[in-house]
Amino acid sequence: MAEARQEKQHISLLVYDEKIDVYVKPDEEEYYRRARDLVTNTYNKYAQVFKGRRSDHTIALLTLVDVGLKYIKESEKNNTAPYDDVLDKLTSEIEDALNSK
């Protein structure tokens, strides 16, 4: 456990109005800071609309759903499985054609 902590560095993130201390790999620090910005900006967007009409908990859940939706949409864009399937079939057909000669 101590070895894992030595490979990581301590950073503090101010997410919306709360300070969160985390240990991160140095090469991932920028990702954490960008994620903090995404979450804070999204929370602020929902808070402007729903503050006083919905609980902070509900606003946080709306934020999670929004960020989750963005993640899912982006991961679908990067789904290479259909291309991999076509390439596998083409490769197989080429190999069959070459082997039958």
N, C-alpha and C positions, 0 to 999 in steps of 0.2 A: 504494500500500500504506500509506503514512504517513497518507493521508487517511482510510482505513478505520479505522485504529487510533485516530485522533483522535475519531471518532464513538463509540467504545466506551470502556468503563471497565474497569479491572482489578478483579477480585474473587477472593478465595480461598475455595474450598469444601472442607470436610472431609467427604469421602465415605468412610463406614465409618471406616477408620483412616489414610486417606491424604489429604494436602493437595493440592488441584489448583488451579492458577492458570489463570484463563481471562479473556478479554476479551469483554465482553458489551455490548449496547446498553443504555443506562440503563433503558429501559422494559421490558426483558426480565429484569432482575436478579431480580425476585421469582419468575419462572418457573424460573430456574436454582436458586434456593434451595429452592423446593418440590420440584423434581426431585431435588435432593440428598437431601432428607428422604425422599422416596419410595424412592429407591435404597438409602439407608442403612437405613431401617426394614425393607425387604424383605430385604436382605442379612442383617441381624441375625436376622430370623425364620428364615431357612434355616441360619444359623450355629448357632443354638441347637439345632436338630434334628440337623444333620449334622457339626458341628465334631468333628474327630478321626476321623470315619468317612469323610469325603469331603475331597478337596483344596480349598484356597481357590479354585482355578481353577474347579472344578466348582460350588462354591457361588456364585461370580460368574456362571457360565453359567445356573444355576437362577434367579438374580435377574434376569438379562436376559430369560429366557423369560417369567418372571412379569410383568415390566413390559411386555414386548412384547404379551403376551396382554391385559393391561388396556388398552393402547393400541388394539389391534385391535377389542376388544369395544366400546370407547367410540366409535371411528370408525364402526363399523357402526350404532350408535344414531343417529348424525348423518348417515347416508346419506339424502340427500333425492332421489336419482335417481328412485325409483319415484313420488314425489309430483310431481316435475318432469315425468315422462312423462305422467301423468294430466292435469296442468294443460295441457301442450302439446296433448294430444288434445282436451280440452274447449275450449280457445281456438280451435283449428282448426275444430271443429264449430260454435262460435258464430259465427266469422267467415264460414264457409260459409253458415250460415243467414241471416245479415244480408245477405250479398252476393246471395243468391238471391231476395230480395224485390224 
